[in-house]
Amino acid sequence: MNIINTHDHRLVFRIDYDASREYIDRWKDFKLKCEGGESGPSTPGQNKYILDQIKENCKLNKNKELPYLERSEGGLGGNNNTENKQIRFRDHELWSKLPKYVDNDIILDQITNGKKELWTYEELDDIIYGFIKTANDIVDAECINGFIELKNRNGYSD
């Protein structure tokens, strides 16, 4: 089923609230690499490397074959904004101006459909699966969870 166009979608990832300090520190380092963009505060290319790992851990061939999105925040999907579906990490420019650890979440919040390609819930759920496997490997614990968050674009006013 294609994602509904009446709502904004975000993929949100969190570490368990009762994780040990060691795992939380690894998670925060991982967060900086993910949301730091392709050349942000982390080592250049780490964002792409992590996205490659996420794709490897996905089950759907469609997701495994998604190209790296060459944008400042990094992501997946074709580079043609109008034709291809895309998914990006939080805006690096905005995020980099905020305090280092405003929250512990890692968010893919720019999920857009293209004219030729539409995201499905199955694909987004598979990206969640691939992300959690990757994050758990990097944190070296099974303490990461993720979900799709929906927000009505028009609010709930009549």
N, C-alpha and C positions, 0 to 999 in steps of 0.2 A: 504494500500500500504506500503510495506517495505521501510525503508529509503534507499536512494541510497548510494552505497559504494564508489562512486567517490568523496564524499564530507565529511568533518568533520562537525559534528552538535554540537551546543551548545544551551542550554536553558538559556536565559538571562532574568533577572527580574530587574525591575527598579521602583523606586518611582517617582511619578509625580514631575516635576521640580518646580512646584509652591506649593508643600505641605508645611504645616507650620513646624516650627522648632520642635515642640512637636512630630509630626509624623516622621520627619526625624531622630530625636534622637531614637525613638522606632525602626525604620527601621535599624539603625546602630547597635543597640543591637541585633536585630534579625539576621542581617548579620553575626555578630561574632559567634552567636550560630550555624548558618547553616554552615558556612565555617570554623568553628573552629575544625571540625572533631569530632570523637567520644569522644576524651578526650583532646580537645584543650583549648583555652583560656576561653571558656564558661564552664558552669557547666557540668561535665561529664554526658553523656547520653542525653544531650539536643538535639544533632543532631538526634539521634534515635527517641526521643520523637517528634520532629518536622516532621520527615519523616513519622512517624506513623499518625500524624494529616493530612499530605498531602494525604496519601493513603486513609484515611477515607473520605476526601473531593473529591476524584476522583469518576467518574461515572462508569468507566469500572471495572468489577470484576477482570480482569487480573491484573490491576494496584493495586487494593485493596489487592490482594494476594501476591504481590511481597515481597520477604524476604528482610530484612535489609542487606546491603552489609557491611560486617565486614572488613573494610579497614580504614586506618588512617584518610582519608578525609570523610568517610561515604558516603552512597549512597543506591541504590536499585538494586536488582538482585541477582542471585545466586552467591555463593562464588567461583564457579569453573570458572576461567578466560577463558577457552577455550570453554566450553560448554554453559554457560549461558550468556544472555544479561545483561549488567550492565549500570548503570548511576551513576556518582559520582560528588560530588561537586569539585570545583577547588582544586588543589593539596595543601593540608594544609602545607606541609613542605615549599614549595615555597612561598605561600601566607603569612605565619607567619614571613618570613624574610623581607617582604616589610613593608613600613609604614602602620600604623593601618587602615587608610581610603584612600587608593589610589583611589578608585572609590566607587560609591554607588551601584554598581551592585552586585547581587548574581547570580553566574553562576554554572550551571551543565555542565561541559565541557568535561567530559570523558564518552562519550556515545558509547558503543561498542556492536556489535552483537556477539552472540556465535554461535557455530556450530549447536546447536539444537534450539536456540531461536533467533528470529530477531525482532528488534524494528519496529513498524509501526508509521506512522505520526499520526494516530488516538491515539495511546498510548501516544506519546510525547505531543500531544495537550491536552490530558486528564490530564497529569501530570502538565502541565502549569495551567490548570483550578484548580486542587487541590491545587497547590502552591499559586496561587493568592487568593483563598478563605482563606487559612490558614494565609497568610501574612496580608491580610486585617483585619482578626480577631485579630491578634496580634498587629498590628499597630493601630487598632481601627478606621480605616477610609477606604474608598474605593479609594485608590490612588496608587495601585500597578498594574503594567502591565507586560506582559511577551511575549516572542516570540522565535521562532526557528531561529537560525542564521546558515547559511550554508557557508562553505569555501571550494573551490575546492582544493583537496589534491595535484594536480599536477600543480597548478597555471594555467596560461593561455598562456603559451609558446607553440609554435609548436614543 
